[in-house]
C-alpha cells in the first residue's frame, strides 16, 4: 500500500452495472459500445456500498468535454482530487480476484473517508491502480 495524490478533480461519465460483480464486464462493454474501443482515454471503476450486501458499480471514462455523456444518456460523476491510499495490481486479467483482495486490504486502512468510494484507475488493458480516499 502507498499513498497516491490526485492533483485535480476528474470529470467522468458512466454506465452503471446491473449487478456486482457479475455485471461489471457488461457495463464496460456498453461503455465501449458508446465511445468505441479507444485506448487514448482514461477508464475507471467506481464502487460503493448501497446497503449491507449490495454494491453499486460504475464503469466510467474521463470526459473529453463537459457534458459529453449526456447525449449518450450517461450520468456524470466527479472523482475528487486529494489523497488516497492505493495498491497497484499488475496483470489483473490473470486473477481478477486480485482487485477485490486489494480493496479488502485498502478498506482496513484506519484513515479512509467513511463517505468515500473504491476507485479503479485502469492504466492500460492489464494494470490497474486501486484507491480509496483518505479523510481530509
N, C-alpha and C positions, 0 to 999 in steps of 0.2 A: 504494500500500500504506500501511496505517496500523495502529497498534496498537489493539486493542479489548479491553476487560476485561469478563469475565462475573463479576458480583458474587456469584452463588450457583450451586450445582450445579443442574442442570435434569434432572429425572427424566422419562424418556420411555418409551414402548413402541413397538415397530416391527414392520414386515413386511420381511423380507429379500428383496432382488431375486434372481431365479433366475439372472440374468446381468448383466454390466456392459459397456457402458451400456444395452444393449437392454432389460433387464428393469426399468429404473427406473420407467417410466410404469406398468407393470403393478403394481409394488409400491405405488405411491401410489394407484392405482385401488382395490386391495384394501384399503388402509388406510382410504380414504374410504368404501368399502362397509361397513366395520365400525363407523365412528363417524358417518357422514353427511357431507355436504358443508358442514360448518360453517366459518365464516370467523372465529370468535372463539377459535380455538385456534392455538397456535404449531406450525408444521411444520418439520421438519429433514430433512436428508440427512446420513448419517454413512457415511464410506467409509474403507477402509484396505486395504493390500496383504496378501493371504494368503500368496502366494508370488510369485516373479517372473512377471509377465504376468497375474496373476489378482487382481482387486479385488473385495472384499466391499462391497456397498452395502445400507444400511438406510434405508427410508423411515420416518420417525418422527414422533410427535406428543407434545406435552407431556401428562403425566398430570394429570387433574383431581383424582385421589385416589390414594393409594398402592395399587399392585397392580391398577390399573384394567384393564390389558391382559391379566391372567391369565385371566379368564373368556372373553376373546376369542381365547385361545390365542396370545397375542403375548408375546414375550420383552421384558424391560426393559433399559434402559441408562441410565447416569448420565453426562451431559455435565458435565465437570469445570469448576468455577469457575476463574478465573485469567486470565492474559494470553495473548492470541492476536495473531497477525499477520493482517490481514484486507484484503479488497478487496471493494468494493461493485459489484455488477453490476446495471445498470438494464435493465428490459425484456428479460429473458433469453430470452423466448419468440421474439423476433425473430432470435436467434442463440444456440441452446442450447450451441454450442461455446464461447461466452464463459465459461461456468462452468469448463470444463476448462482453458482458457487462463489463467484467474485462478489456478487451483490450480497450474499449471505454474510461474507466477511466485512464488507463495507458498512452494512447496516448495524454491525456490532460496535462501530467506532463511536466513542462517547459524545462527540460534539456535533453530530449531524443535526440538520434543521428538521424538527419534527413535522413541519409542514412542507417539506421538500419532496422530491421525486427521484426516481432512479433514471439515470441518463446514460444512454449508449451513444458514443460517437464512433461511427464506422469510418475508420481511416482509409480503408480500401476494402476489397472483397474478402479479405481473410483476417484482418486485425481490427479489434475494437477496444476502445477505452471505456471502462465502466466508471461512472461517477455518481456521487451523492453530495448535494450541497451541505456545507457546514453552516452552523449558526453564525449570524452576523452580529 
